[in-house]
Amino acid sequence: MLSDPFVVHCGIHQSGILSPILFSVYVDDPISQLRASGYDIYVGSVFCGCILYAVDIVLLSSSCYGLQKMLDVCAQYGSLWDIKFHSSKSYACAFGGRLVAIPAILMLPWRIDQCNGSLA
């Protein structure tokens, strides 16, 4: 049994041959904005502030404040282009330093869950 055909008015097919290329073009602007924010990290001269794989993104910053600012950049971009980020699928994690507790990290209006960054 087949369903009736329907028209897709926006988006691209995930397994389409052009999908990875079109996705790369689509996410180029937020990557540039994250890099320009100044809150990201570099390994040598290589920008490592955001790592993308398919529809997942990892934001890396040297501070919780910087991470919040990077989330704000993503939220503004999402608002402009009608992109929905799922705070329920997101986690904040801090490693090292002298933090007793991770400050609240928000993807407005929701708080991002926190995970333990210890390796022990």
Backbone bond lengths (Angstrom), bond angles and torsions (degrees), N, CA, C in turn:
res aa  C-N    CA-C-N  psi(-1)  N-CA   C-N-CA  omega(-1)  CA-C   N-CA-C  phi
1 M - - - 1.431 - - 1.518 108.50 -
2 L 1.291 117.33 132.61 1.457 123.33 178.10 1.521 109.47 -113.69
3 S 1.326 114.70 146.82 1.469 118.64 175.86 1.527 108.99 -81.80
4 D 1.287 115.24 165.77 1.464 120.60 176.41 1.527 109.28 -69.74
5 P 1.324 117.12 144.23 1.473 119.60 176.50 1.531 110.16 -63.65
6 F 1.337 115.57 152.82 1.455 120.34 176.23 1.522 108.62 -142.06
7 V 1.316 115.74 156.77 1.455 122.79 -177.54 1.534 108.85 -91.86
8 V 1.318 116.37 134.20 1.459 122.05 174.12 1.524 107.02 -98.51
9 H 1.327 116.13 122.34 1.468 120.45 -175.11 1.525 113.49 -92.86
10 C 1.320 117.60 -17.25 1.458 119.59 176.82 1.518 108.67 -153.71
11 G 1.331 115.72 160.82 1.451 120.38 178.66 1.517 112.03 94.81
12 I 1.318 114.40 175.87 1.462 120.95 178.34 1.518 108.09 -131.55
13 H 1.301 116.09 156.75 1.455 122.15 179.30 1.524 108.32 -73.66
14 Q 1.332 117.98 128.82 1.457 121.88 -175.44 1.521 113.64 -59.61
15 S 1.297 118.67 -35.30 1.463 119.83 -177.03 1.525 112.51 -99.10
16 G 1.331 116.68 10.38 1.462 120.05 178.91 1.522 111.34 -66.99
17 I 1.319 116.63 150.66 1.464 120.86 -176.41 1.530 112.17 -65.11
18 L 1.322 117.47 -30.12 1.461 120.54 178.62 1.531 113.16 -90.60
19 S 1.306 118.13 -6.88 1.466 121.38 -174.67 1.526 113.82 -55.34
20 P 1.345 120.18 -48.44 1.469 118.87 179.95 1.523 113.10 -61.61
21 I 1.322 116.98 -38.53 1.465 120.31 179.94 1.524 110.28 -68.28
22 L 1.326 116.94 -45.96 1.456 120.33 179.22 1.528 111.29 -64.52
23 F 1.325 117.39 -37.88 1.457 120.65 177.02 1.530 110.41 -63.25
24 S 1.330 116.65 -41.00 1.469 120.91 178.34 1.526 111.35 -60.55
25 V 1.302 116.67 -42.05 1.466 120.71 177.07 1.524 109.96 -65.22
26 Y 1.309 116.64 -41.02 1.459 123.10 -177.45 1.523 111.84 -63.67
27 V 1.331 118.13 -38.94 1.461 120.89 -176.65 1.520 113.38 -94.07
28 D 1.322 118.16 2.50 1.456 120.43 179.82 1.530 111.78 -62.64
29 D 1.326 117.73 -42.92 1.469 120.54 -179.23 1.524 113.30 -62.42
30 P 1.342 119.38 -49.51 1.468 116.33 179.15 1.528 112.98 -64.32
31 I 1.321 118.28 -32.44 1.462 120.00 176.53 1.518 109.71 -63.54
32 S 1.329 116.76 -44.21 1.469 121.09 177.86 1.523 110.96 -62.05
33 Q 1.337 116.82 -40.87 1.462 120.50 179.32 1.530 111.13 -67.19
34 L 1.319 117.49 -39.61 1.463 120.40 176.99 1.520 110.76 -64.33
35 R 1.317 117.26 -42.11 1.465 121.37 178.68 1.527 110.34 -63.05
36 A 1.317 117.12 -41.44 1.464 121.88 -179.12 1.530 112.60 -71.65
37 S 1.331 117.95 -18.46 1.463 120.77 -177.60 1.527 112.05 -64.88
38 G 1.325 117.13 -27.96 1.450 120.70 179.34 1.524 114.18 82.02
39 Y 1.319 117.85 4.79 1.463 121.13 -178.16 1.525 113.00 -103.20
40 D 1.308 117.28 5.66 1.449 122.33 -175.86 1.526 110.58 -89.23
41 I 1.295 116.32 -171.42 1.462 120.60 177.03 1.528 109.80 -127.63
42 Y 1.312 114.30 157.11 1.456 122.67 176.46 1.522 108.17 -125.78
43 V 1.307 115.85 146.16 1.460 121.92 169.20 1.515 104.69 -110.72
44 G 1.313 115.04 105.29 1.458 119.38 -169.69 1.514 107.77 65.53
45 S 1.309 117.30 -122.44 1.464 120.88 177.89 1.532 112.12 -104.22
46 V 1.333 117.27 9.92 1.461 121.65 -177.03 1.530 109.90 -94.91
47 F 1.320 116.20 122.87 1.460 122.53 177.94 1.526 109.47 -67.18
48 C 1.321 117.00 123.99 1.471 122.26 179.95 1.528 111.41 -128.79
49 G 1.313 117.56 22.69 1.458 121.42 -177.08 1.510 113.92 -70.51
50 C 1.316 117.26 -25.12 1.465 119.78 175.43 1.524 108.56 -145.88
51 I 1.305 113.58 136.87 1.458 121.19 179.07 1.519 106.62 -121.02
52 L 1.317 116.89 126.88 1.457 121.16 -177.65 1.513 110.39 -117.80
53 Y 1.318 114.41 140.85 1.461 121.59 172.86 1.521 106.98 -144.26
54 A 1.299 116.51 117.02 1.475 122.04 -175.76 1.520 108.33 54.83
55 V 1.320 118.54 -119.04 1.469 120.09 -177.78 1.530 111.95 -103.24
56 D 1.330 117.78 13.67 1.459 121.90 -179.94 1.522 110.07 -102.91
57 I 1.330 115.48 147.45 1.454 120.93 178.38 1.523 109.16 -135.77
58 V 1.327 115.49 138.02 1.458 122.68 174.23 1.514 106.43 -115.09
59 L 1.327 116.95 126.96 1.457 122.22 176.49 1.522 108.30 -103.76
60 L 1.334 116.54 131.73 1.460 121.65 -179.82 1.520 109.02 -123.29
61 S 1.317 115.66 129.94 1.457 121.31 179.09 1.519 108.66 -141.06
62 S 1.318 116.37 158.06 1.465 120.27 179.24 1.527 112.21 -83.65
63 S 1.339 118.18 -1.60 1.466 120.56 178.79 1.530 110.12 -149.78
64 C 1.318 115.65 157.49 1.471 120.12 175.54 1.520 110.47 -65.36
65 Y 1.340 116.61 -36.86 1.461 121.09 176.74 1.532 110.13 -60.25
66 G 1.341 116.23 -45.28 1.457 120.71 178.68 1.515 112.28 -63.35
67 L 1.331 116.37 -39.16 1.465 120.11 177.36 1.523 110.54 -61.56
68 Q 1.341 116.52 -42.50 1.459 119.75 178.39 1.522 110.58 -62.05
69 K 1.326 117.14 -42.05 1.469 120.56 179.04 1.530 110.88 -63.66
70 M 1.327 117.33 -37.80 1.465 120.66 178.30 1.527 110.74 -67.45
71 L 1.336 116.64 -38.90 1.471 119.88 175.14 1.525 110.65 -63.16
72 D 1.322 116.92 -36.75 1.466 120.72 177.32 1.529 110.99 -63.24
73 V 1.338 116.54 -39.96 1.474 120.80 176.62 1.529 109.49 -60.62
74 C 1.327 117.16 -45.93 1.468 121.32 179.49 1.525 111.08 -63.55
75 A 1.332 116.64 -41.48 1.473 120.44 -179.68 1.529 111.35 -64.02
76 Q 1.333 116.70 -40.83 1.466 120.15 178.54 1.522 110.57 -65.39
77 Y 1.325 116.79 -42.55 1.458 120.61 178.64 1.525 109.90 -64.59
78 G 1.322 116.75 -43.11 1.460 121.21 178.40 1.511 112.53 -61.67
79 S 1.321 116.31 -39.77 1.464 120.70 178.52 1.529 110.73 -64.69
80 L 1.320 115.79 -41.31 1.467 120.78 -179.03 1.532 111.61 -65.93
81 W 1.343 117.61 -40.05 1.460 122.08 -173.44 1.524 113.46 -109.14
82 D 1.320 117.40 13.58 1.461 123.09 176.88 1.537 111.69 57.83
83 I 1.328 114.92 48.26 1.459 121.82 175.96 1.516 107.27 -103.28
84 K 1.311 116.18 132.06 1.459 121.43 -179.83 1.524 109.75 -101.69
85 F 1.320 116.14 120.89 1.457 121.53 172.84 1.520 107.17 -97.88
86 H 1.313 116.86 138.27 1.460 121.16 -176.71 1.521 110.03 -99.25
87 S 1.321 116.05 102.92 1.465 119.07 178.77 1.520 111.00 -64.27
88 S 1.335 117.43 -26.17 1.470 120.26 179.83 1.533 111.76 -69.51
89 K 1.322 117.80 -17.06 1.463 121.80 178.32 1.527 111.17 -104.32
90 S 1.335 116.84 9.27 1.457 121.71 -173.57 1.528 111.51 -112.01
91 Y 1.321 115.34 150.20 1.460 121.50 178.55 1.515 109.82 -139.66
92 A 1.320 116.21 145.94 1.464 122.49 173.50 1.515 107.71 -109.99
93 C 1.305 115.77 139.43 1.454 120.26 -177.67 1.528 108.14 -143.79
94 A 1.333 116.86 135.33 1.468 121.48 178.14 1.525 108.28 -117.55
95 F 1.324 115.55 141.36 1.457 121.87 178.59 1.520 108.81 -122.87
96 G 1.324 116.71 142.04 1.456 121.59 173.79 1.515 112.78 70.58
97 G 1.310 115.18 -165.79 1.455 120.83 178.98 1.517 112.23 69.72
98 R 1.321 115.14 -168.77 1.453 120.58 -177.67 1.520 111.46 -114.91
99 L 1.299 117.70 28.89 1.459 120.35 -179.67 1.524 110.29 -70.50
100 V 1.300 115.72 128.23 1.455 119.99 173.26 1.522 108.73 -80.33
101 A 1.332 115.89 -39.57 1.470 121.72 178.49 1.525 108.14 -144.29
102 I 1.300 115.67 147.31 1.469 120.36 176.16 1.527 107.84 -74.37
103 P 1.336 117.78 129.49 1.467 117.85 176.08 1.528 110.16 -64.55
104 A 1.316 115.97 160.63 1.469 120.54 179.45 1.521 109.51 -58.68
105 I 1.311 116.39 127.42 1.462 123.14 175.04 1.522 105.58 -109.40
106 L 1.331 116.37 126.10 1.459 120.90 -172.42 1.521 112.08 -117.82
107 M 1.303 114.68 139.94 1.452 122.44 165.20 1.521 102.81 -116.66
108 L 1.317 113.89 88.94 1.464 121.16 -166.34 1.513 112.73 -45.00
109 P 1.297 115.50 134.68 1.468 129.57 1.72 1.524 112.70 -93.30
110 W 1.324 118.75 11.94 1.462 121.33 -172.61 1.518 111.82 -99.32
111 R 1.316 115.15 150.16 1.455 122.26 174.70 1.532 108.35 -88.13
112 I 1.305 116.20 137.73 1.463 121.88 178.14 1.532 108.27 -83.81
113 D 1.327 117.03 132.53 1.456 120.92 176.02 1.521 109.73 -61.75
114 Q 1.320 115.42 150.61 1.454 120.92 -179.24 1.517 110.31 -113.54
115 C 1.316 115.46 144.87 1.461 119.91 176.69 1.511 108.75 -119.84
116 N 1.304 116.35 160.61 1.450 122.68 -179.16 1.522 109.00 -77.24
117 G 1.308 117.48 125.56 1.455 122.03 -177.79 1.510 113.88 -90.18
118 S 1.330 118.52 1.98 1.453 119.93 -178.19 1.533 110.06 -72.70
119 L 1.296 114.78 147.44 1.461 120.21 178.65 1.523 111.04 -97.73
120 A 1.320 117.09 0.72 1.465 120.95 -179.14 1.493 111.86 -80.84
